[in-house]
Amino acid sequence: MHDLRAISLLFQMRADFIEAHDYGSGHINDTYCATYNQAGHVVRFIHQRINHHVFKNPIAVMENVSRVTRHALANLLAQGNPEAHRRTLTCIPAHDGKPYAIDADGNVWRTYPFIEGARGYDEIECNEQAYQAAKAFGAFQKLTADLTGERLHETIPDFHHTPKRLEALEAAVRADHVGRAAGLQPEIAFARERATDCSRITDMLASGAIPERVTHNDTKLNNVLLDEATAEGICVIDLDTTMPGCALYDFGDMVRTAAPTTREDDPNVTQIGVRLDRFEALVKGYLSTADFLNQAELSQLAFSGKLITLECGIRFLTDYLNGDTYFKIKRPDHNLDRCRNQFAFVTALEANLDAMDEIVQRAIR
């Protein structure tokens, strides 16, 4: 437990610290919910220490977060939204005006007002939650679509550059550090057979057919707060991976995480299928707010789920070949199970691609 009272003194809190405790289910940053007395009213804030082992340049992360949240708030206020400060994260400035503070040990901290009356869910319980999460992520992209000025920092270079992920896999096969390649020929061949799929979106970005946009890059349900009374998606959180990218990457990751019939590390791949009802909820929710997409982006919505699932499977396979050095594992073949699971979902998506395209076209009409 860090000294949260000392941390509070680094920021312009304009309130008196009472207490703090661990908060949330995140595994990367240290997150605390702190209670304050603000002129006789009890208020809460979130203090987070950014994990500099994962995010090598936490200052760049916070510069991105600050620019995006300030722009989103300005757009919400311009729209006259009565809940503008509840619909986006807001950085509490440090005493030097920066959106972060550095403690005596060199740790980078940030502080947000606690968004009351809303909560996150680790697992999707119904299609309405999928709809609301997709709607919120579309709204987030729309709020940031007209961000001007310098390009945001690419805090994780080539994060969704799928051809480079395939190149990394080939390098891992050649190196074969732990002697696993010989037993993985079907999985390696599966990835190689889809090399053309890997480059489809990057080629469209390079040609200008698809524009670069501000993207979240971690569009799981638990990164959207849902209103406790109405179940509406209120605010997108966890903006550490927000950077330049393709809108399709965000939608594709929603499909990857929300539309399978089983969890991503289920070793029984015969159970994996596509929940078309869940996919339809995602499409309807996303397109209800993402009305800025061009025709090329719309044409690839169904494909994007396949792409991001394939990319993720390639990353799991690469890590398994390298000796499980990146993803945390809970059993010896955990990454191999994840890879096979993702590749099985790719196969299921391929079998349902026509039906998914029809769902997208109906939603557009």
Secondary structure, DSSP 8 states (H G I E B T S, - for coil): ---HHHHHTTB---SEEEEEEE-SS-SSSEEEEEEEEETTEEEEEEEEE--TTTSS-HHHHHHHHHHHHHHHHHHHHHTT-TTGGGSS-----BTTS-S-EE-TTS-EEEEEE--TTEE--SS--SHHHHHHHHHHHHHHHHHHTT--SS----SSTTTT-HHHHHHHHHHHHHH-TTS-GGGGHHHHHHHHTTHHHHHHHHHHHHHTSS--EEE-S---GGGEEEETTT--EEEE---TT-EEE-HHHHHHHHHHHHSBSS-TT-S-GGG--B-HHHHHHHHHHHHTT-TT--HHHHHTHHHHHHHHHHHHHHHHHHHHHTTS-SS--SSTTHHHHHHHHHHHHHHHHHHTHHHHHHHHHHHH-
